């Protein structure tokens, strides 16, 4: 089978060795005689899988016992309302750093539960940069930011500096575990799995335990973090296959040198593409140089017809998923943790050939 170079923004490419191991366990998890997707989530076999996945996650990111590791459902979009539902009250204000469409959606949901304040925004230039300055409200309930903006190809180089005593909340869906992480700086981090962690259908939530108790006990059980923490993410049937694959991917990242090794790989992988874009007379990157994402590289020719021609030619040549989001247009190469470096090199060469013929 010829596997294409999959530049999709998500669900996205996964490590081949993880896919192969998962394939082997579809019919029988080890020697149990029952496939991984068929095991009861209450049975010993899957309980061992879930415990190992959490242990792998904690080891990889250095997550202390002060934090709960939860495997939930509903995607990151459900966290847009679950965070303020548990951590924001009508008489408090939550601050949002608005650097893209997902941050806007998160802030919109928060307004259903309390007041919000826009600490900074890059909407004035269609989210092509990360603002350098922020202006926080007095005593915010929390500060929320989106670490990587998939649609617009921008990324925070480091965590924003926030008011003392405030909890930092992060939607890290598109760059989770792509670089070293100091978990102690965060109150809560959440991420949909389908970009860097595994298949769609499972959401990783890492939350400081004292924040769990802030949630009103009057909320529906499924919408309380305490429910999932007290039941080890198994209050109801969890996304068992997704949790299993996530555990494998945590192990795979460790084999790449952990989060520091992953960061080095990602930087080395993105550099040739950005270097080419910076010298190209046909293509240009859309994000400001100091705000560029290592996960999603957005670029255009400046001519919609030529963009469409390039996308069609690239797909025919085995480069799939390069069409950019309608908000930006042009092209987007999503090169998450598992995307192979040789795929970036092949794309750059294809772009050089296309430029020589169409420049």
N, C-alpha and C positions, 0 to 999 in steps of 0.2 A: 504494500500500500504506500502510495506517495502522500505524505502529509504536507499540506500547504503551510506556508508561513502565515500564521494567524495573527493579524494585528488588531483583532477585535477588542473593543473597549470593555467588554464583559457581557456574558460569560467569556472567559479568556483562556489563553493557552495554559496548560498544566504540564508539569514535568513528565516526560515519557516514562521514566522508570516508576513513577507513582501510578500512572495509568496502567502500566503493565502489572504491577503488584495488585492493584485493585481488581483488575480483570481476573487474576488467578483466584481471588477470594469471592468472586460473585457466585460461584457454584458451591463453594465450601470455604468457610472461614477457618483456615488451618485445617485440622482434621476433624472438625465438628460435624461435617456432613450437612451443614446448613449454611446457605450463602449469607454474606454480610447484610444484605438488604432484607433477609428473611428472619433474622434473629430477633427475639423479643428484647425490647429495651430494658426489661426487668430481669433478663437472664444473666447468668454469670459471664457468659462469653462476651456479650456486648458491654456489660458493666465494666469489664476489664479494658475493653477498647476505649470507652469514654474516660475512664480514670487515666489511662495512658496518654490520651490526647491532651487532657488538662495538664498532666505532668510535663509533657513535651512543650506545651505552650508556656508554662511557667519557667521552665529551664531556659528556653530560647530568649525570652524577653526579661528575665530576671524579676519575675513578678512575685512579690512577697505575700505572706499570709494576711497582710492588711487589705488585700484585694480579693474579690470574688471573680472567678472566670466563668462566664455563662455562655452557653450555646443556645441561642434563641432562634425564633422564626420571624418572618415578616420583613426581612431586609432592613437596610439602613433607614429606609423611609419610615418604618414603624418607630424607629428610635427618634425620629424628628418630633413625634408627639409624646413618646414614652418618657423622654428626658424631662421636658417641662412638666408633664403630668405628675412626675415623682419629685421634681426638684424646684419647681417654681410655683408660687402662690399668687393670688390676685393682687396682693399688696406689695409684691417685690418686682424687681426689674432684672431681666437677663440680658446680657450684652452679646451681640453677634457680630463677628467679623465677616462681612458679606463680600466674598471673592468669587462667586459663581452661582450658577442656577441652583445647585443643591443647598448651598448656604441660604439662599433666599427662601427656598421651600422649608427649610428647617425653622427659620425665623417666623415664617407665616404660621406654622403649626403652633409655635410657642405663644403666639398672640391669643390663642384660644384659652390659655391658662393664666396669663399674667401680662405684665408690660414688658416690652422689649426696647432695646436701644441699639442703634447701629454704631458700633465703635469705629468702624471704617468700612469703606466700600470702594471697589474698583469698577463699578458699573458705568462710570462716566466714559470709560474707554473700552467698553464691552469686555471687561474682566481680563484684560491682557497683561495684568501686572498684580503683584502683591503690594498693597499699601505699606509704606514705611512708618507711618504714624497712626496712632490710635488715640481715641478719646473715650474713656470709660465713664459710665454713670457712677453715681455715688453708691458704694456698697452693693454691687451687683450680686444676684443670687448665684450666678455662675457666668463664665465667659465661654462661648462656643465658637469654634473655628473648624473649617474644612481643610485638612492638611494638604490635599492635592486635588486640583480641580480638573477632573477628567475631560470635560467638554472643551475647556479653554487652554489646557496645557500649561497651567501654572502650579507652583508648589511652594509652600513655606520652607525656607531653608532651615529654620529652627522654630521652636515654639514661641508664640508671642509672649511678651512680658506682661503680666496681668497684676491687678491690685493685690496687695498682701491679704491673705485670708480668704481669697476667692478660689473656687474650684474651676479648673480648666477642663472643658469638655471638648472632645475631638471626634469628628467624623473622619476616620482614616481609611475609608473603604478602598481607596485606590492606591494607597502606598503603605498599608500596614505591613510591618516586618520587612520593609525594603531597605532599612538602615537602622543603626543603633537607636534604642529607645530608653529614655530615663522615665520609667513608669511613675516615679515619685512626683513628677511634675504635674500629674494628671489626677483629676477626680474620677473621670470616666472616659474611656475610649471605646468606640464601636466601629464595626466594619462588616459590610456584606462580604461574604467569602469569595464571590465569583470573579475576583480580579487577581488576587495574590494568594488566597488561602485554600481554594478548592472549588467545588461546584456551587451553583446557586441553590438557595433554599436554607442556608444556615447563616446566622449572624453572630459574630463574636462580640461579646460585651465584657470589658474589663472594668470593674467598678470598685472604688474604695468602699470598704464595708460600712464606714460611718454614714456615707451617703445613702446606702440602702435603707437605713432606718428613718431617713427624712421623708420617704414616701408616705402619703396618707394611707392609713389602713382601710379607708372607705373605698378605695379604688377596686375595680373588678380584679379578681385574683390574678388573672393572666397578665394584667398590666402593672403589677407590682414587682419590682426587682426582688423584694424579699421572698416572694413566692418561689421564684426560680433559684434563688440562692439557697433557701432552706431545703429545696428538693433536688439539688445538684442538677439543675436544668432538666429534670424529668418529672415535673408536675403533670405534664401530659406527654404523649408520645413525641419525642424529639426527632429532628432530622437525622436519623441514625447513619445513613450512608455518608452524608455530608460531614458529620463529626469524625467518622472513620477516616475519610480522605484527608481532612484537615490534620489529623494526627500524623498521617504519612508525610504531608507537606512540611509540617514542623520538623520532622526528622530529616527531610531532604534539605531544608535550609541549614540545619546544623552541619550537614555534610558539605555544604558549600562554604563553610567557614563561619557559620552563624550570621548574626545581623551585620557585623562589621565586614565580613566577607561578601555578603550580599550587596552591601553599599558599594564596595569597590567594584564588584562585577557590574552593577547597574550604571555607575559613572563611566566605566570603560566602554560599556555597550552603547550608551547614548552619545558619547563624545564624537564619534565619527559622523553621525548623522547631523548633529548640530554644526560641526566644523564644515561639512559640505554645504549645508543651508546658508551659512554665513558667507561663503565665497561664490555661491551660485548666482548666475545672472537671470535665472528663470524662476527658481523657487525661493521663498523666504519664510522664515519662522514667524508665527503670529504673536508669540509671547515675548515680552521684554526680556533681554538677555539675563538680567539679574533675578528673574522670576520663573525661569524655565523649569518645567517638570522633567524628571528623569523617567517617568512612567508613561506619559502621553505627549508625544511630539506633534504639535499642530503646525501645518504649513500650507501655503497657497502659491499659485502662480500669479494671481491677480486677474485672471481671465477664467470665468466660470466654464466656458466651453473647453478650454484647455485642461482645466481641472478634471472635468468629466472624461476627457480623452485619456488622461493619465490614469485615472482610477480604473477605467475599462481595460486599458493595456496592461496595467499591473495585475489585475485579477486574472487575465488570460495567461500571464506569465507565472502565476502561482503565489501572488501576494494578495491575500484576502483581508477584508475588513478595513481598508484604508480610507473609506469615505468619511469625511469629517461630519461633525454634528451640524445640523441646520443653523444653529446659532452663530457658527463661525464660518461654515462652508469649507471648501478646500479638502484637505486631507488630514488624517490623524493616524499616526503610527503608535499604537499602544504596545509598549515593550516592558511589560511587567516582569517580575522576578524570573519566571520560567521561560520567558522568550529567549531563544538562542542567539548568541552574538553573531553567529554566521548568517542569521536571517537579516540582521541590520546591515552587515557588509554587503549581502546580496541586493538589498533594497537600494543602498547608496549607489552601487554599480548600475542598477537598472535606471535610477534617476539620472545618472551621468549620461547614459546612452540616450535616454528620452530627451534630455536637454540638448544634446548634440544634434538631434534630429528635429527638434521643435523650438530651439532657443532663438 
